Amino acid sequence: MLEFEVIENLKPNKDLTDILKEFKYKVKLGKIKTIIHTNLKVITPTEYQITYPATLTILEYKVNEISNKPFYIKQNNQKYNIKEITQLLKKF
């Protein structure tokens, strides 16, 4: 059986939570875990569930140097950076 060890608990993005003050939303905190006795890591993203005025689920992944778009919107099947998320949410 696989055993996991939590390496890091991820915190909500302050820039995004400032934008979301006008919305009704819930945050599920993400975690970075390692599988014991291996060098494999499992990342659970921070999840922002917006319920009003629109229904959106934004996932935030811990970014490495290669990717500059840490946000993923399930409904759109697309990656975004913070500027693009800001523009998208202002439309609502």
Secondary structure in CASP SS format (residue, H / E / C, confidence):
PFRMAT SS
TARGET T0000
AUTHOR 0000-0000-0000
METHOD secondary structure of the structure
MODEL  1
M C 1.00
L C 1.00
E C 1.00
F E 1.00
E E 1.00
V E 1.00
I E 1.00
E E 1.00
N E 1.00
L C 1.00
K C 1.00
P C 1.00
N C 1.00
K H 1.00
D H 1.00
L H 1.00
T H 1.00
D H 1.00
I H 1.00
L H 1.00
K H 1.00
E H 1.00
F C 1.00
K E 1.00
Y E 1.00
K E 1.00
V E 1.00
K E 1.00
L C 1.00
G C 1.00
K E 1.00
I E 1.00
K E 1.00
T E 1.00
I E 1.00
I C 1.00
H C 1.00
T C 1.00
N C 1.00
L C 1.00
K E 1.00
V E 1.00
I E 1.00
T E 1.00
P C 1.00
T E 1.00
E E 1.00
Y E 1.00
Q E 1.00
I E 1.00
T E 1.00
Y E 1.00
P C 1.00
A C 1.00
T C 1.00
L E 1.00
T E 1.00
I E 1.00
L E 1.00
E E 1.00
Y C 1.00
K C 1.00
V C 1.00
N C 1.00
E C 1.00
I C 1.00
S C 1.00
N C 1.00
K C 1.00
P C 1.00
F E 1.00
Y E 1.00
I E 1.00
K C 1.00
Q C 1.00
N C 1.00
N C 1.00
Q E 1.00
K E 1.00
Y E 1.00
N C 1.00
I H 1.00
K H 1.00
E H 1.00
I H 1.00
T H 1.00
Q H 1.00
L H 1.00
L H 1.00
K H 1.00
K C 1.00
F C 1.00
END
